[in-house]
Amino acid sequence: MDLSIVIRCGDDRRVFDCINSIDEHVGIIVALSENAMLQKELEEKKIKYCITPRHNLSQTSNIGIDKAIYEKVILTDSDTQFEPGCIRELYHALDQYPIARARINFETDSDKYSSRLVSEARDYVNSLPVVYTPGIAFRKSIVKHIGGFMFNDLVPYAVDADLNYRLGKTDLPVKFIDNLGLKHNAESMRHDLKAAFRIGRGCAISYLSLRRLKQYSSIRWYDLKGVKLQSLGDVLMKKGLIVALYQVIWDAFYWTGYAGQRLRGV
């Protein structure tokens, strides 16, 4: 299959679970931070990898994509596993569409109610028509339509919000796949709220950098936020009061990170 799968890893050993879930013969590139043990294991398994900077998902993504030899690419993370048939579905979607996104299904820890709460909140976000990673597939040629770059190297977190905004300024059609997707390992509430703060920071950097570019100068300060204020009623209706309240808390962490980064600038 003329397809490359780029796995953003950091130094996460769960990358081998992700690799083991790949059910097609494809090119695999692991984009990881320098880690002698992981590098040795990948070499023993003859898995191609590249070393990337820590704490910058844009640069990690771009370096991995640059190493991909095929025009068709799937980008995912080490804490995900492909459901059977998902890769083939994404691959064929790219025959007709320049970009596709698979559904992300967050697993839960049966012993922790908080992980179920996070799962429900993330499920709502992933039900929106947004091109968020992990689990996107694309043709490399889309770069010329979205500002000349795939991910914004200045943006360390919320890298997909930046990409999603630029895609929204084009007429490129997106295929959203709901019947097959990826499993995402369970997340704790603490981890999710820390992520909210970092995502807020990343969106502030993205906003400040994109508005300097003529084609994106009309960006508004709230454009990069996935779940808007007016969406809370829909969250309440579809997910219930507790999830809606958690979304408010998540948003508070997001805006704290956003405001702090705006004060610091890029």
Phi, psi and omega in degrees: 000125182279074185214138174251139174246120178259124180248114175282127194237322193066239173229044186268119181292344178294352178304329180288330173294320178296313180301317182294340180275353181285116188252022176226159177275102185224170171278134181241131174232123176261121178262105187230158171286157182301123181204107188301319183293314179294320179299319180296316180295319179296320178296319179297326180271002180058040176261126180290140178217164174221148181270132184230162179294155174279151170063032172211096184291332178295310180295319177302315180296312183297319179295316178297316180296322179298331180277348181289130186271345183258156178292324179271130184225139168247134179245127179216184182240162184291343180264024176235159172225141180284135171285149181306130178089349184295317182299314180297321179297316179295319181301312181287332176299327181286354173291330184245339183237147178283342181208146180218156178224131178267156178290142175254123180251108181283126175283167179233154173267115186300339181270354185231112177299325183301325180291329176291324178295315177298317181301317180294319179294317179292328178297322178296313180302316183286351175276350180280154179280064180238150181262084180253145174270160000281177174090025175257150176233144184202161169268138182302334184294349180293342184306321183293344181264347188239040175094001177089007177213147181282301176240151184276108185303337180285342188261112183279328181228166183057037184293333181283333177296320176297312179298315182299321179296313182294323175298322180295343178270004178246177174254022179291126178282147180241135176262118177261123184254117183253341185279336178227148182201207178238147172270135177248132180302150181302142179243142175280159178296321180300314180296319183293321180286326173297321177296321179301317179298315180293321179297320176300316177300313182298319180293326177295316178298317180298313180302312183294325181279321182291325183290348176280344180267133187306317185288345180240015185293343180274004181302138178258156189299336183257001187295332186275350182285130182289300180268105181283165179304320182289351180274349185298325177297322178291322176299315179301315183292320187270331187241349177097171187296316185296317179293320178298318178295320177296322178298323178297317178296316178302316180298324179297319176294319179302307185291333174295314177296320181297310183296318179299318180289324177300322179294326180278335184081190181280000000 
